[in-house]
Every structure is written in C-alpha cells, then in structure tokens.
C-alpha cells in the first residue's frame, strides 16, 4: 500500500479508477521485486482478531469510565475517596443500589455490608469501609439540579461498564486459551515483564518469526526503526522512529518494557532491560526515548529467543 500510494503521488494528474489502480499494483509487483506473502496460521489469525478487539474494547472502556466519573462527581461528590478503583464490580453494584448520599445514609447497614462483602474481604475490613462511606456521604454536597436525570444516566453508565467488563473478561479467556496452544507462548513468558496478555499480543502480531529474515525487518515491521533525514551536508540529529509498522506490536513492546524496568522490592523486574534503559538515561536521553530504545532491545531479544527456541537468561 505504501508503494502504490507513492506511485499515485508521483502522477501529474489526480486519477483514481480501478484500471489505474490495477496498473499501479502491477508496476509495484514487477519493478519492486516484492517477497511472496506468507499466510498466517489459522490459530494466530484468531488470536490476532481477539487481541486487536481487546485493545479497542479497552479504549472504549477507558472513555466510558471518564464520562461515568464526571456524572458521579455531580451526583455523589467524594465517593471516589472510598475506592481505589471506583469502577470495580463491588463499587458499581453499590452505586446501582444507592446512587446518592441520601439513599446511602438511609440504607439498611446490613444490606450495604452484604454488597461490600462481594469483594471477598473480611467482615471487619468491609465494616470499616461502610463507615468510611457513611462519613463521606454525610459531608457530600451533590448537585440537586436534575438529580433524577443524573441518576438515570449513572445507571446507564453502570450497565455499560459492567457489560464492557464481562466482554473483556470473555476476550481474555479466549486469548489465553488460544495463546497457550502455541508453543512460543511459554517461551515468551520466561521474559520478565512479559505477562499473559502481552505474550499473546506479541504472538498475534509477529505470527511466524520466519517471515522476517533479519531483525532489521522485524524492527521495521514494529515501526521502531529510525526515520533518517539527510540532505547534502545536513544530517538531522533528531530522528524519530518511523511508526510505520504494527501499532499493536509497538504498544505490546512498550508495555512489556515499562513492566520490565519497573523496580520491585528486590530490584528491577528485568535487570537486562533496566541496565540498558539506565545507560540511555545516563547518556542524557529523556525517559520516553530511553524506553523506546529499550523496547528495540527487547524486540532483538525476542527475535533471538524465538529463532533459537531458548528461554530468557538474565545477563
């Protein structure tokens, strides 16, 4: 598509017809000497569909959370102080039953406690949580204008969030089942920072490592190769990554890198990546630039592991 688009841009006349498109595709085929297409395995194809849809659902879920919280701040100010994640299942069930401070204060204490107990915490812990909610409700000052309409909207958002959560859980189970049936999945899981979801996304986007004769081609496919800009004696010193490849693969690598360089009680999760990241930081690179560089290194590690079939070893 990039090459045929270039041919279209070179044309003096702006023409877009099926015959002209066919000629351009033929010119690319005969003049550029392209490599034959290697179809992906059916299991990988299914996994790719699930992974990409999961990413879309996650984005929709995040947007819905923002709108939900905006309504909640009007209807029950301060409620978010009681829950670390205000959109967890227990919180949503509680709000669907008692959406305003007044209703919560008038509620049966045992009914509220039973709703809170669905979080699988102890009774004493949940009793403390109930008292905290009551204290917040006493000092909460909701917007009373159109309160019935706000309650109706809030319940619709609760229904949407619960639906998203159920669908995303179902997608995760399907992804997990398919990914575990692929041999490379267990190999990638040996890399510190690569969790079940990230490993599934890596397999779904890369597919078959044999499609890439060299690590440079895989890097270009991920869009992590530098975009070079030179003209005459001018050489740009600020070369950004091309971002021309799979954005899903690039996101998975970025997430795995951030998880790998994160510090735990006994040090960073992935010491190999962290040392490389710290080296780039010591050279004066901004944090995000260093993370992208570490993502590139992680991709090279994955390429070597996948080709050799060897597990990850910390150096």
Secondary structure, 3 states (H helix, E strand, C coil): CHHHHHHHHHCCCCCCCHHHHHHHHHHHHHHHCCCCCCCCCHHHHHHHHHHHHHHHHHHHHHHHHHHHHHHHHHHCCCHHHCCCCCCCHHHHHHHHHCCCHHHHHCCCHHHHHHHHHHHCCCHHHHHHHHHHHHHHHHHCCCCCCCHHHHHHHHHHHHHHHHHHHHHHHHHHHHHHHHHHCCHHHHHHCCCCCCCHHHHHHHHHHHCCHHHCCCHHHHHHHHCCCECCCEECCEECCCCCECCCCCHHHHHHHHHHHHHHHCEECCEECCHHHHHHHHHHHHCCCCHHHHHHHHHHHHHHHHHHHHHHCCCCCCC
